[in-house]
Amino acid sequence: MKKLIALMATLTLTVGLFSGCAKQESQQPQQPNKPQIRIGLATDEGGKGDKSFNDAAIAGLERIKAEYGIEPQIIESRSADDYEPNLTTLAADNDLIFGVGFKMADALKTVAQNNPDKKFAIVDSVVDLPNVASYVFKEEEGSFLMGVIAGKMTKTNIVGFLGGSKFELIEKFEAGFRAGVKAVNPKAKVIVQYANTFSDVALGYEIAKKMYNDGADVIYHAAGGAGLGLFNAAKEMKKWAIGVDSDQAVLVPDKADVILASMIKRVDTATYTAAKAAIEGTFKPGTIVLGLKEDGVGISKTINPAVPKEVIDLANKYKQAIIEGKFTVPSKPSEVDSFQAPQI
């Protein structure tokens, strides 16, 4: 009996010791979480819901939110007057600040100089400062492929290009598109018009409708939100359209039946890459150029069933030739007339 009591006492003491250890371990202080950086983004005109450039930029930060749990602060710009105030507001509250659009370059340069301790990134322009990463694209390369598709799909031998504002950047889309058309259909005429806006859907519609009435049966746009008007006109007049920046047949599903394809511009890759680098402590200033070789531009996954396989194959052959450096796509409209594409 005495042995049994002694054994029970020993077991009780042992359990108590283990319980005490467990309690002590559970009371050890938790390691503090690594502080998250704060991220802000100022859109260009057109803002959220343009189904194009701005939405693509925001999509990259939505991916960051999903992976890192960081909620970005988004401020919409309605005009150029909003750029500097919006960026200044973001700089006060965030560690990494994005300016989306080439027109924001001057404002971002000013705000970045005023906040040398903050990181900045700009899409579509170059700001040469030690705290700014600049992401630019070879839009002419992706647009060339859209020109190949348009040049092969036109029945009237008249196609159109609808630009937003007539700046050097948007002229890269025009030049590449015209060169692509010329490469596969030198007899085709390209009608070019700029809307001087990236947000006026009604004006985009009117310009596109006139192009269609003038004989164009395929129109490619680089006009942001104004390009949504192109899709409205194409649907109404039963003509073809080509989208830009994002897979617009997916983003505008009620117009998917009139969208042949879209020129993908991986703005989402730019915002995601810069944000991830800032989070992981690998952010570097400087200029990053993204073309076909870097998968920065390309053809959308969604291609209209009306586009024959041989046309898609031809576009992909030209894509590979560009990647391999067999020819250089013109980036200026003035270079198109003298451009000679190799036979593919």
Short mmCIF file of the C-alpha atoms (twelve columns), coordinates in Angstrom:
data_MODEL
# 
_entry.id   MODEL 
# 
loop_
_atom_site.group_PDB 
_atom_site.id 
_atom_site.type_symbol 
_atom_site.label_atom_id 
_atom_site.label_alt_id 
_atom_site.label_comp_id 
_atom_site.label_asym_id 
_atom_site.label_seq_id 
_atom_site.Cartn_x 
_atom_site.Cartn_y 
_atom_site.Cartn_z 
_atom_site.pdbx_PDB_model_num 
ATOM 1   C CA . MET A 1   0.000   0.000  0.000    1 
ATOM 2   C CA . LYS A 2   2.810   2.374  0.907    1 
ATOM 3   C CA . LYS A 3   4.500   1.505  -2.392   1 
ATOM 4   C CA . LEU A 4   1.273   2.301  -4.295   1 
ATOM 5   C CA . ILE A 5   0.913   5.681  -2.556   1 
ATOM 6   C CA . ALA A 6   4.557   6.504  -3.276   1 
ATOM 7   C CA . LEU A 7   4.108   5.576  -6.956   1 
ATOM 8   C CA . MET A 8   0.992   7.744  -7.283   1 
ATOM 9   C CA . ALA A 9   2.800   10.669 -5.677   1 
ATOM 10  C CA . THR A 10  5.673   10.275 -8.112   1 
ATOM 11  C CA . LEU A 11  3.276   10.212 -11.103  1 
ATOM 12  C CA . THR A 12  1.473   13.296 -9.832   1 
ATOM 13  C CA . LEU A 13  4.766   15.143 -9.441   1 
ATOM 14  C CA . THR A 14  5.893   14.096 -12.922  1 
ATOM 15  C CA . VAL A 15  2.625   15.209 -14.552  1 
ATOM 16  C CA . GLY A 16  2.857   18.466 -12.668  1 
ATOM 17  C CA . LEU A 17  6.384   19.070 -13.907  1 
ATOM 18  C CA . PHE A 18  5.386   18.416 -17.535  1 
ATOM 19  C CA . SER A 19  2.321   20.621 -17.155  1 
ATOM 20  C CA . GLY A 20  4.494   23.370 -15.755  1 
ATOM 21  C CA . CYS A 21  6.919   23.079 -18.651  1 
ATOM 22  C CA . ALA A 22  4.072   23.182 -21.170  1 
ATOM 23  C CA . LYS A 23  2.610   26.190 -19.444  1 
ATOM 24  C CA . GLN A 24  5.980   27.941 -19.465  1 
ATOM 25  C CA . GLU A 25  6.433   27.152 -23.174  1 
ATOM 26  C CA . SER A 26  2.965   28.484 -24.003  1 
ATOM 27  C CA . GLN A 27  3.783   31.668 -22.164  1 
ATOM 28  C CA . GLN A 28  6.929   32.305 -24.248  1 
ATOM 29  C CA . PRO A 29  6.449   35.594 -26.118  1 
ATOM 30  C CA . GLN A 30  5.502   35.315 -29.803  1 
ATOM 31  C CA . GLN A 31  8.033   36.569 -32.329  1 
ATOM 32  C CA . PRO A 32  6.733   39.839 -33.712  1 
ATOM 33  C CA . ASN A 33  5.567   39.727 -37.343  1 
ATOM 34  C CA . LYS A 34  7.798   41.407 -39.879  1 
ATOM 35  C CA . PRO A 35  6.270   44.830 -40.483  1 
ATOM 36  C CA . GLN A 36  4.486   45.059 -43.828  1 
ATOM 37  C CA . ILE A 37  5.206   47.881 -46.195  1 
ATOM 38  C CA . ARG A 38  2.397   50.129 -47.347  1 
ATOM 39  C CA . ILE A 39  1.693   50.481 -51.059  1 
ATOM 40  C CA . GLY A 40  -0.150  53.230 -52.914  1 
ATOM 41  C CA . LEU A 41  -1.067  53.728 -56.565  1 
ATOM 42  C CA . ALA A 42  -2.330  56.740 -58.489  1 
ATOM 43  C CA . THR A 43  -4.191  55.868 -61.684  1 
ATOM 44  C CA . ASP A 44  -4.059  57.816 -64.900  1 
ATOM 45  C CA . GLU A 45  -7.225  59.389 -66.298  1 
ATOM 46  C CA . GLY A 46  -9.887  56.792 -66.930  1 
ATOM 47  C CA . GLY A 47  -9.374  55.405 -63.430  1 
ATOM 48  C CA . LYS A 48  -10.724 52.104 -62.200  1 
ATOM 49  C CA . GLY A 49  -12.992 50.224 -64.550  1 
ATOM 50  C CA . ASP A 50  -11.330 51.238 -67.812  1 
ATOM 51  C CA . LYS A 51  -10.993 47.512 -68.628  1 
ATOM 52  C CA . SER A 52  -7.538  48.354 -69.924  1 
ATOM 53  C CA . PHE A 53  -4.380  50.079 -68.681  1 
ATOM 54  C CA . ASN A 54  -5.397  51.209 -65.184  1 
ATOM 55  C CA . ASP A 55  -7.202  47.980 -64.383  1 
ATOM 56  C CA . ALA A 56  -4.146  46.002 -65.492  1 
ATOM 57  C CA . ALA A 57  -1.923  47.994 -63.126  1 
ATOM 58  C CA . ILE A 58  -4.332  47.453 -60.247  1 
ATOM 59  C CA . ALA A 59  -4.507  43.717 -61.040  1 
ATOM 60  C CA . GLY A 60  -0.817  43.377 -60.187  1 
ATOM 61  C CA . LEU A 61  -1.451  44.823 -56.730  1 
ATOM 62  C CA . GLU A 62  -4.501  42.622 -56.262  1 
ATOM 63  C CA . ARG A 63  -2.150  39.694 -56.720  1 
ATOM 64  C CA . ILE A 64  0.124   41.204 -54.056  1 
ATOM 65  C CA . LYS A 65  -2.873  41.474 -51.739  1 
ATOM 66  C CA . ALA A 66  -3.719  37.805 -52.300  1 
ATOM 67  C CA . GLU A 67  -0.149  36.650 -51.648  1 
ATOM 68  C CA . TYR A 68  0.988   39.036 -48.911  1 
ATOM 69  C CA . GLY A 69  -2.222  40.403 -47.415  1 
ATOM 70  C CA . ILE A 70  -1.279  44.011 -48.197  1 
ATOM 71  C CA . GLU A 71  -4.227  46.226 -49.102  1 
ATOM 72  C CA . PRO A 72  -3.068  48.903 -51.572  1 
ATOM 73  C CA . GLN A 73  -4.289  52.477 -51.399  1 
ATOM 74  C CA . ILE A 74  -5.693  53.451 -54.803  1 
ATOM 75  C CA . ILE A 75  -6.369  57.062 -55.773  1 
ATOM 76  C CA . GLU A 76  -7.978  57.858 -59.122  1 
ATOM 77  C CA . SER A 77  -6.768  60.735 -61.290  1 
ATOM 78  C CA . ARG A 78  -9.377  62.472 -63.407  1 
ATOM 79  C CA . SER A 79  -7.008  64.926 -65.078  1 
ATOM 80  C CA . ALA A 80  -3.353  65.984 -65.131  1 
ATOM 81  C CA . ASP A 81  -4.086  68.460 -62.339  1 
ATOM 82  C CA . ASP A 82  -4.644  65.504 -60.004  1 
ATOM 83  C CA . TYR A 83  -1.274  63.831 -60.534  1 
ATOM 84  C CA . GLU A 84  0.960   65.696 -58.114  1 
ATOM 85  C CA . PRO A 85  -1.631  66.075 -55.308  1 
ATOM 86  C CA . ASN A 86  -2.512  62.377 -55.554  1 
ATOM 87  C CA . LEU A 87  1.113   61.265 -55.478  1 
ATOM 88  C CA . THR A 88  1.852   63.628 -52.580  1 
ATOM 89  C CA . THR A 89  -1.039  62.153 -50.602  1 
ATOM 90  C CA . LEU A 90  0.191   58.632 -51.292  1 
ATOM 91  C CA . ALA A 91  3.768   59.514 -50.334  1 
ATOM 92  C CA . ALA A 92  2.598   60.686 -46.913  1 
ATOM 93  C CA . ASP A 93  1.019   57.327 -46.094  1 
ATOM 94  C CA . ASN A 94  2.952   54.682 -48.049  1 
ATOM 95  C CA . ASP A 95  6.419   53.205 -48.508  1 
ATOM 96  C CA . LEU A 96  6.095   52.381 -52.226  1 
ATOM 97  C CA . ILE A 97  4.172   54.687 -54.535  1 
ATOM 98  C CA . PHE A 98  3.158   53.896 -58.118  1 
ATOM 99  C CA . GLY A 99  2.449   56.426 -60.836  1 
ATOM 100 C CA . VAL A 100 0.565   54.776 -63.681  1 
ATOM 101 C CA . GLY A 101 1.020   56.386 -67.079  1 
ATOM 102 C CA . PHE A 102 3.636   58.344 -69.006  1 
ATOM 103 C CA . LYS A 103 1.856   61.648 -68.405  1 
ATOM 104 C CA . MET A 104 2.594   61.307 -64.701  1 
ATOM 105 C CA . ALA A 105 6.383   61.470 -65.130  1 
ATOM 106 C CA . ASP A 106 6.926   65.127 -64.194  1 
ATOM 107 C CA . ALA A 107 4.658   64.939 -61.165  1 
ATOM 108 C CA . LEU A 108 6.250   61.720 -59.942  1 
ATOM 109 C CA . LYS A 109 9.729   63.179 -60.376  1 
ATOM 110 C CA . THR A 110 8.787   66.162 -58.204  1 
ATOM 111 C CA . VAL A 111 7.194   64.062 -55.471  1 
ATOM 112 C CA . ALA A 112 10.029  61.507 -55.496  1 
ATOM 113 C CA . GLN A 113 12.595  64.294 -55.097  1 
ATOM 114 C CA . ASN A 114 10.603  65.644 -52.157  1 
ATOM 115 C CA . ASN A 115 10.498  62.188 -50.540  1 
ATOM 116 C CA . PRO A 116 13.953  60.629 -50.999  1 
ATOM 117 C CA . ASP A 117 13.279  58.113 -48.219  1 
ATOM 118 C CA . LYS A 118 10.332  56.597 -50.097  1 
ATOM 119 C CA . LYS A 119 10.362  54.177 -53.050  1 
ATOM 120 C CA . PHE A 120 8.570   55.046 -56.284  1 
ATOM 121 C CA . ALA A 121 7.751   53.189 -59.493  1 
ATOM 122 C CA . ILE A 122 6.368   54.534 -62.747  1 
ATOM 123 C CA . VAL A 123 4.829   52.607 -65.621  1 
ATOM 124 C CA . ASP A 124 5.331   53.786 -69.214  1 
ATOM 125 C CA . SER A 125 7.963   56.435 -68.608  1 
ATOM 126 C CA . VAL A 126 11.484  56.880 -67.271  1 
ATOM 127 C CA . VAL A 127 12.265  58.982 -64.196  1 
ATOM 128 C CA . ASP A 128 15.988  58.917 -63.520  1 
ATOM 129 C CA . LEU A 129 16.206  59.193 -59.738  1 
ATOM 130 C CA . PRO A 130 17.880  56.951 -57.139  1 
ATOM 131 C CA . ASN A 131 14.538  56.023 -55.547  1 
ATOM 132 C CA . VAL A 132 12.530  55.342 -58.732  1 
ATOM 133 C CA . ALA A 133 12.076  52.150 -60.769  1 
ATOM 134 C CA . SER A 134 10.842  52.832 -64.309  1 
ATOM 135 C CA . TYR A 135 8.966   50.161 -66.277  1 
ATOM 136 C CA . VAL A 136 8.655   50.643 -70.034  1 
ATOM 137 C CA . PHE A 137 7.422   48.330 -72.775  1 
ATOM 138 C CA . LYS A 138 8.070   47.602 -76.428  1 
ATOM 139 C CA . GLU A 139 4.462   48.273 -77.401  1 
ATOM 140 C CA . GLU A 140 5.420   48.329 -81.064  1 
ATOM 141 C CA . GLU A 141 6.312   44.627 -80.929  1 
ATOM 142 C CA . GLY A 142 2.952   43.486 -79.581  1 
ATOM 143 C CA . SER A 143 1.124   45.911 -81.869  1 
ATOM 144 C CA . PHE A 144 2.964   44.459 -84.870  1 
ATOM 145 C CA . LEU A 145 1.302   41.112 -84.176  1 
ATOM 146 C CA . MET A 146 -2.096  42.814 -84.047  1 
ATOM 147 C CA . GLY A 147 -1.285  44.342 -87.429  1 
ATOM 148 C CA . VAL A 148 -0.545  40.887 -88.817  1 
ATOM 149 C CA . ILE A 149 -3.956  39.680 -87.642  1 
ATOM 150 C CA . ALA A 150 -5.763  42.774 -88.948  1 
ATOM 151 C CA . GLY A 151 -3.953  42.663 -92.283  1 
ATOM 152 C CA . LYS A 152 -4.992  39.070 -92.802  1 
ATOM 153 C CA . MET A 153 -8.569  39.463 -91.543  1 
ATOM 154 C CA . THR A 154 -9.620  42.571 -93.482  1 
ATOM 155 C CA . LYS A 155 -11.919 42.026 -96.452  1 
ATOM 156 C CA . THR A 156 -12.021 45.671 -97.521  1 
ATOM 157 C CA . ASN A 157 -8.264  46.249 -97.343  1 
ATOM 158 C CA . ILE A 158 -8.991  49.157 -95.005  1 
ATOM 159 C CA . VAL A 159 -8.186  48.931 -91.298  1 
ATOM 160 C CA . GLY A 160 -8.105  51.547 -88.556  1 
ATOM 161 C CA . PHE A 161 -6.019  52.627 -85.590  1 
ATOM 162 C CA . LEU A 162 -7.682  54.602 -82.789  1 
ATOM 163 C CA . GLY A 163 -5.201  56.257 -80.432  1 
ATOM 164 C CA . GLY A 164 -5.813  58.106 -77.180  1 
ATOM 165 C CA . SER A 165 -3.607  61.182 -76.963  1 
ATOM 166 C CA . LYS A 166 -0.988  61.713 -79.667  1 
ATOM 167 C CA . PHE A 167 2.185   61.214 -77.666  1 
ATOM 168 C CA . GLU A 168 5.378   59.348 -78.507  1 
ATOM 169 C CA . LEU A 169 4.256   56.380 -76.423  1 
ATOM 170 C CA . ILE A 170 0.946   55.901 -78.234  1 
ATOM 171 C CA . GLU A 171 2.671   56.420 -81.560  1 
ATOM 172 C CA . LYS A 172 4.624   53.228 -80.794  1 
ATOM 173 C CA . PHE A 173 1.329   51.313 -80.932  1 
ATOM 174 C CA . GLU A 174 0.458   53.008 -84.218  1 
ATOM 175 C CA . ALA A 175 3.864   52.350 -85.797  1 
ATOM 176 C CA . GLY A 176 3.953   48.696 -84.813  1 
ATOM 177 C CA . PHE A 177 0.393   48.086 -85.978  1 
ATOM 178 C CA . ARG A 178 0.936   49.751 -89.339  1 
ATOM 179 C CA . ALA A 179 4.170   47.809 -89.837  1 
ATOM 180 C CA . GLY A 180 2.400   44.522 -89.098  1 
ATOM 181 C CA . VAL A 181 -0.357  45.289 -91.591  1 
ATOM 182 C CA . LYS A 182 2.234   46.256 -94.192  1 
ATOM 183 C CA . ALA A 183 4.207   43.048 -93.648  1 
ATOM 184 C CA . VAL A 184 1.311   40.770 -94.592  1 
ATOM 185 C CA . ASN A 185 -0.922  43.006 -96.712  1 
ATOM 186 C CA . PRO A 186 1.001   45.887 -98.304  1 
ATOM 187 C CA . LYS A 187 -2.063  46.915 -100.317 1 
ATOM 188 C CA . ALA A 188 -4.121  47.602 -97.196  1 
ATOM 189 C CA . LYS A 189 -4.774  51.176 -96.084  1 
ATOM 190 C CA . VAL A 190 -4.550  52.129 -92.406  1 
ATOM 191 C CA . ILE A 191 -6.791  54.972 -91.213  1 
ATOM 192 C CA . VAL A 192 -5.293  56.668 -88.145  1 
ATOM 193 C CA . GLN A 193 -7.088  58.988 -85.750  1 
ATOM 194 C CA . TYR A 194 -6.400  60.169 -82.210  1 
ATOM 195 C CA . ALA A 195 -9.206  60.974 -79.776  1 
ATOM 196 C CA . ASN A 196 -7.081  63.219 -77.507  1 
ATOM 197 C CA . THR A 197 -8.631  61.430 -74.540  1 
ATOM 198 C CA . PHE A 198 -8.323  58.128 -72.723  1 
ATOM 199 C CA . SER A 199 -11.686 58.332 -70.998  1 
ATOM 200 C CA . ASP A 200 -14.392 59.622 -73.371  1 
ATOM 201 C CA . VAL A 201 -16.272 56.480 -74.405  1 
ATOM 202 C CA . ALA A 202 -18.781 58.430 -76.502  1 
ATOM 203 C CA . LEU A 203 -16.042 60.083 -78.537  1 
ATOM 204 C CA . GLY A 204 -14.303 56.747 -79.055  1 
ATOM 205 C CA . TYR A 205 -17.587 55.399 -80.381  1 
ATOM 206 C CA . GLU A 206 -18.060 58.291 -82.815  1 
ATOM 207 C CA . ILE A 207 -14.522 58.043 -84.200  1 
ATOM 208 C CA . ALA A 208 -14.761 54.274 -84.627  1 
ATOM 209 C CA . LYS A 209 -18.170 54.521 -86.272  1 
ATOM 210 C CA . LYS A 210 -16.817 57.004 -88.823  1 
ATOM 211 C CA . MET A 211 -13.855 54.724 -89.559  1 
ATOM 212 C CA . TYR A 212 -16.229 51.835 -90.181  1 
ATOM 213 C CA . ASN A 213 -18.393 54.025 -92.401  1 
ATOM 214 C CA . ASP A 214 -15.247 54.988 -94.316  1 
ATOM 215 C CA . GLY A 215 -14.631 51.347 -95.157  1 
ATOM 216 C CA . ALA A 216 -12.563 49.959 -92.293  1 
ATOM 217 C CA . ASP A 217 -13.643 46.516 -91.163  1 
ATOM 218 C CA . VAL A 218 -10.997 46.007 -88.441  1 
ATOM 219 C CA . ILE A 219 -9.933  48.662 -85.900  1 
ATOM 220 C CA . TYR A 220 -7.185  48.383 -83.284  1 
ATOM 221 C CA . HIS A 221 -7.208  50.804 -80.376  1 
ATOM 222 C CA . ALA A 222 -4.727  52.168 -77.856  1 
ATOM 223 C CA . ALA A 223 -7.131  54.577 -76.209  1 
ATOM 224 C CA . GLY A 224 -7.777  53.256 -72.715  1 
ATOM 225 C CA . GLY A 225 -11.356 53.768 -71.585  1 
ATOM 226 C CA . ALA A 226 -12.208 55.621 -74.795  1 
ATOM 227 C CA . GLY A 227 -11.546 52.343 -76.573  1 
ATOM 228 C CA . LEU A 228 -14.681 50.905 -74.987  1 
ATOM 229 C CA . GLY A 229 -16.536 53.083 -77.478  1 
ATOM 230 C CA . LEU A 230 -14.828 51.169 -80.285  1 
ATOM 231 C CA . PHE A 231 -16.369 47.934 -79.041  1 
ATOM 232 C CA . ASN A 232 -19.797 49.556 -78.910  1 
ATOM 233 C CA . ALA A 233 -19.440 50.697 -82.517  1 
ATOM 234 C CA . ALA A 234 -18.109 47.318 -83.663  1 
ATOM 235 C CA . LYS A 235 -21.029 45.529 -82.030  1 
ATOM 236 C CA . GLU A 236 -23.566 47.888 -83.548  1 
ATOM 237 C CA . MET A 237 -22.070 47.780 -87.044  1 
ATOM 238 C CA . LYS A 238 -21.053 44.114 -86.979  1 
ATOM 239 C CA . LYS A 239 -17.385 44.838 -87.622  1 
ATOM 240 C CA . TRP A 240 -14.154 43.661 -86.022  1 
ATOM 241 C CA . ALA A 241 -12.180 45.281 -83.200  1 
ATOM 242 C CA . ILE A 242 -8.836  44.517 -81.555  1 
ATOM 243 C CA . GLY A 243 -8.275  45.235 -77.871  1 
ATOM 244 C CA . VAL A 244 -5.250  46.401 -75.932  1 
ATOM 245 C CA . ASP A 245 -3.388  46.111 -72.607  1 
ATOM 246 C CA . SER A 246 -5.580  43.319 -71.188  1 
ATOM 247 C CA . ASP A 247 -7.558  40.408 -72.602  1 
ATOM 248 C CA . GLN A 248 -10.518 42.627 -73.383  1 
ATOM 249 C CA . ALA A 249 -12.734 39.825 -74.668  1 
ATOM 250 C CA . VAL A 250 -12.689 38.552 -71.082  1 
ATOM 251 C CA . LEU A 251 -13.081 41.975 -69.455  1 
ATOM 252 C CA . VAL A 252 -15.863 43.073 -71.822  1 
ATOM 253 C CA . PRO A 253 -17.647 39.749 -72.390  1 
ATOM 254 C CA . ASP A 254 -20.749 41.233 -74.017  1 
ATOM 255 C CA . LYS A 255 -18.491 42.491 -76.844  1 
ATOM 256 C CA . ALA A 256 -16.293 39.386 -77.063  1 
ATOM 257 C CA . ASP A 257 -17.935 38.285 -80.298  1 
ATOM 258 C CA . VAL A 258 -16.538 41.333 -82.155  1 
ATOM 259 C CA . ILE A 259 -13.035 41.309 -80.606  1 
ATOM 260 C CA . LEU A 260 -10.560 39.378 -82.759  1 
ATOM 261 C CA . ALA A 261 -7.797  39.432 -80.136  1 
ATOM 262 C CA . SER A 262 -6.042  41.832 -77.771  1 
ATOM 263 C CA . MET A 263 -2.468  43.045 -77.481  1 
ATOM 264 C CA . ILE A 264 -1.479  42.090 -73.971  1 
ATOM 265 C CA . LYS A 265 0.729   44.589 -72.192  1 
ATOM 266 C CA . ARG A 266 1.809   43.150 -68.869  1 
ATOM 267 C CA . VAL A 267 1.339   46.242 -66.770  1 
ATOM 268 C CA . ASP A 268 0.258   43.864 -64.016  1 
ATOM 269 C CA . THR A 269 3.684   42.237 -64.174  1 
ATOM 270 C CA . ALA A 270 5.333   45.618 -63.681  1 
ATOM 271 C CA . THR A 271 3.314   46.580 -60.601  1 
ATOM 272 C CA . TYR A 272 3.531   43.091 -59.117  1 
ATOM 273 C CA . THR A 273 7.290   42.805 -59.683  1 
ATOM 274 C CA . ALA A 274 8.065   46.207 -58.180  1 
ATOM 275 C CA . ALA A 275 5.824   45.616 -55.162  1 
ATOM 276 C CA . LYS A 276 7.227   42.144 -54.517  1 
ATOM 277 C CA . ALA A 277 10.773  43.508 -54.675  1 
ATOM 278 C CA . ALA A 278 9.919   46.241 -52.182  1 
ATOM 279 C CA . ILE A 279 8.342   43.710 -49.820  1 
ATOM 280 C CA . GLU A 280 11.302  41.342 -50.004  1 
ATOM 281 C CA . GLY A 281 13.926  44.061 -49.754  1 
ATOM 282 C CA . THR A 282 15.254  43.664 -53.305  1 
ATOM 283 C CA . PHE A 283 13.805  46.829 -54.847  1 
ATOM 284 C CA . LYS A 284 16.240  48.458 -57.278  1 
ATOM 285 C CA . PRO A 285 15.899  51.784 -59.069  1 
ATOM 286 C CA . GLY A 286 16.568  52.022 -62.788  1 
ATOM 287 C CA . THR A 287 14.857  51.251 -66.084  1 
ATOM 288 C CA . ILE A 288 13.291  47.875 -66.869  1 
ATOM 289 C CA . VAL A 289 12.315  47.240 -70.512  1 
ATOM 290 C CA . LEU A 290 9.729   44.552 -71.305  1 
ATOM 291 C CA . GLY A 291 9.155   43.316 -74.859  1 
ATOM 292 C CA . LEU A 292 8.151   40.051 -76.538  1 
ATOM 293 C CA . LYS A 293 11.358  38.382 -75.375  1 
ATOM 294 C CA . GLU A 294 10.638  39.312 -71.741  1 
ATOM 295 C CA . ASP A 295 6.939   38.359 -72.059  1 
ATOM 296 C CA . GLY A 296 6.057   41.981 -71.427  1 
ATOM 297 C CA . VAL A 297 3.784   42.196 -74.479  1 
ATOM 298 C CA . GLY A 298 2.033   39.579 -76.589  1 
ATOM 299 C CA . ILE A 299 -1.161  38.102 -77.966  1 
ATOM 300 C CA . SER A 300 -4.115  37.471 -75.676  1 
ATOM 301 C CA . LYS A 301 -5.095  33.934 -74.749  1 
ATOM 302 C CA . THR A 302 -8.582  34.666 -76.024  1 
ATOM 303 C CA . ILE A 303 -8.632  34.714 -79.822  1 
ATOM 304 C CA . ASN A 304 -11.906 34.905 -81.724  1 
ATOM 305 C CA . PRO A 305 -12.857 31.610 -83.422  1 
ATOM 306 C CA . ALA A 306 -13.202 33.589 -86.662  1 
ATOM 307 C CA . VAL A 307 -9.407  33.963 -86.816  1 
ATOM 308 C CA . PRO A 308 -8.053  31.033 -88.870  1 
ATOM 309 C CA . LYS A 309 -5.313  28.874 -87.392  1 
ATOM 310 C CA . GLU A 310 -2.945  29.824 -90.202  1 
ATOM 311 C CA . VAL A 311 -3.270  33.502 -89.240  1 
ATOM 312 C CA . ILE A 312 -2.463  32.714 -85.607  1 
ATOM 313 C CA . ASP A 313 0.473   30.577 -86.719  1 
ATOM 314 C CA . LEU A 314 1.764   33.392 -88.930  1 
ATOM 315 C CA . ALA A 315 1.555   35.881 -86.065  1 
ATOM 316 C CA . ASN A 316 3.477   33.468 -83.845  1 
ATOM 317 C CA . LYS A 317 6.166   33.025 -86.512  1 
ATOM 318 C CA . TYR A 318 6.633   36.785 -86.651  1 
ATOM 319 C CA . LYS A 319 6.725   36.826 -82.854  1 
ATOM 320 C CA . GLN A 320 9.557   34.300 -82.825  1 
ATOM 321 C CA . ALA A 321 11.448  36.210 -85.519  1 
ATOM 322 C CA . ILE A 322 11.254  39.389 -83.431  1 
ATOM 323 C CA . ILE A 323 12.418  37.541 -80.315  1 
ATOM 324 C CA . GLU A 324 15.350  36.102 -82.255  1 
ATOM 325 C CA . GLY A 325 16.314  39.575 -83.453  1 
ATOM 326 C CA . LYS A 326 15.762  38.850 -87.138  1 
ATOM 327 C CA . PHE A 327 14.215  42.288 -87.581  1 
ATOM 328 C CA . THR A 328 13.349  45.356 -85.535  1 
ATOM 329 C CA . VAL A 329 9.813   46.701 -85.446  1 
ATOM 330 C CA . PRO A 330 9.569   50.450 -86.096  1 
ATOM 331 C CA . SER A 331 8.645   52.470 -83.022  1 
ATOM 332 C CA . LYS A 332 7.903   55.730 -84.846  1 
ATOM 333 C CA . PRO A 333 5.253   56.357 -87.524  1 
ATOM 334 C CA . SER A 334 7.882   58.085 -89.676  1 
ATOM 335 C CA . GLU A 335 9.807   54.798 -89.906  1 
ATOM 336 C CA . VAL A 336 6.956   52.698 -91.285  1 
ATOM 337 C CA . ASP A 337 7.174   53.755 -94.948  1 
ATOM 338 C CA . SER A 338 10.767  52.536 -95.231  1 
ATOM 339 C CA . PHE A 339 10.162  49.380 -93.180  1 
ATOM 340 C CA . GLN A 340 10.651  46.059 -94.942  1 
ATOM 341 C CA . ALA A 341 9.667   42.965 -92.996  1 
ATOM 342 C CA . PRO A 342 11.363  39.660 -93.803  1 
ATOM 343 C CA . GLN A 343 9.379   36.948 -95.531  1 
ATOM 344 C CA . ILE A 344 8.065   34.480 -92.975  1 
# 
